[in-house]
Structure formats: C-alpha cells, structure tokens
Amino acid sequence: MNANDFTCPISRVQMADPVIASDGKVYERHAIKSWFDTCRSAGRIVTSPLLNLPIRSEVLIEATLVASKIDEFLACSSNEMATFH
C-alpha cells in the first residue's frame, strides 16, 4: 500500500471520509458532493467524474473498509517514521 491508493480521484488528496458512489468508485465525500452540485448548477445531468456516465443515484455509502485501510496505513507509516528518529 502507498498513499496514492487512498487519494480521491477528484480532489487528488488523501481521503478522510471515503464513500462509494453509485458508479462503484470511491471518492472523498465532500469532493463527490461538490461534483454533483457542479453538474446540477451547470444544468447538466449528474455524471460519474471518472466514467462520464449518468449517476443512477446520489446516495453515498460509507466506505468503511477503505477508511479502516487508510487508518491502518497511517498508523503503519507513523510507526515507520518513529523508527527513523
């Protein structure tokens, strides 16, 4: 695992609140909600930012497994950094 595995494809930053959208992809909650808002504001159909296909539902599911893997990665990285000091 590396930090890129936990980077939101929209914001390009490490996810803190990962969610799964109806396109099956994982995003940072704030980033995907903002994407939905931007689509609506532009008068466009809400689409997947990665697939460019219409989103069937704007319901977001907490990606608890991804969140726990991020926590695990951060703990491991923190421990590794501590051994270098």
C-alpha positions as CSV (number, residue, x, y, z in Angstrom):
1,M,0.0,0.0,0.0
2,N,1.1,3.6,-0.6
3,A,-0.5,7.0,-0.1
4,N,-1.7,7.1,-3.8
5,D,-4.0,4.1,-3.0
6,F,-6.1,6.4,-0.8
7,T,-6.1,9.6,-3.0
8,C,-9.5,10.9,-4.1
9,P,-9.7,10.9,-7.9
10,I,-11.4,14.3,-7.8
11,S,-9.5,16.3,-5.2
12,R,-6.2,14.4,-5.6
13,V,-5.8,14.5,-1.8
14,Q,-5.8,11.7,0.8
15,M,-9.4,10.7,1.7
16,A,-10.6,11.3,5.2
17,D,-14.3,10.4,4.7
18,P,-14.3,7.9,1.8
19,V,-17.7,7.0,0.2
20,I,-18.8,4.8,-2.6
21,A,-20.9,6.4,-5.3
22,S,-23.4,4.5,-7.5
23,D,-20.7,4.2,-10.2
24,G,-18.9,1.9,-7.8
25,K,-15.9,4.2,-7.3
26,V,-14.6,5.6,-4.1
27,Y,-14.4,9.3,-3.5
28,E,-13.9,11.8,-0.7
29,R,-17.4,12.7,0.4
30,H,-17.0,16.4,0.1
31,A,-15.5,16.1,-3.4
32,I,-18.2,13.9,-4.9
33,K,-21.0,16.0,-3.3
34,S,-19.3,19.1,-4.8
35,W,-19.1,17.4,-8.2
36,F,-22.9,16.6,-8.0
37,D,-23.6,20.2,-7.2
38,T,-21.4,21.5,-10.0
39,C,-23.2,19.3,-12.5
40,R,-26.6,20.4,-11.3
41,S,-25.6,24.1,-11.3
42,A,-24.4,23.8,-14.9
43,G,-27.8,22.3,-15.8
44,R,-26.2,19.0,-16.8
45,I,-27.1,15.5,-15.9
46,V,-25.1,14.4,-12.9
47,T,-22.4,12.1,-14.2
48,S,-19.6,10.0,-12.8
49,P,-16.4,12.1,-12.8
50,L,-14.4,9.0,-13.8
51,L,-16.7,7.2,-16.2
52,N,-18.7,10.2,-17.6
53,L,-21.8,8.1,-17.4
54,P,-25.0,9.3,-15.7
55,I,-25.2,8.6,-12.0
56,R,-28.2,6.5,-11.2
57,S,-28.4,7.7,-7.6
58,E,-26.7,10.3,-5.5
59,V,-26.9,8.1,-2.4
60,L,-23.4,7.7,-1.0
61,I,-22.3,4.6,1.0
62,E,-19.7,4.9,3.7
63,A,-16.6,3.0,2.5
64,T,-15.8,1.6,5.9
65,L,-13.3,-0.9,4.7
66,V,-11.3,1.8,2.8
67,A,-11.5,4.1,5.9
68,S,-10.0,1.3,8.1
69,K,-7.3,0.6,5.5
70,I,-6.4,4.3,5.5
71,D,-6.2,4.3,9.3
72,E,-4.1,1.2,9.1
73,F,-1.8,2.7,6.6
74,L,-1.4,5.9,8.6
75,A,-0.6,4.0,11.8
76,C,2.0,1.9,10.0
77,S,3.5,5.0,8.3
78,S,3.6,6.8,11.7
79,N,5.3,3.8,13.3
80,E,7.9,3.6,10.5
81,M,8.6,7.3,10.8
82,A,9.1,6.9,14.6
83,T,11.8,4.3,14.0
84,F,13.8,6.7,11.8
85,H,14.1,9.4,14.6
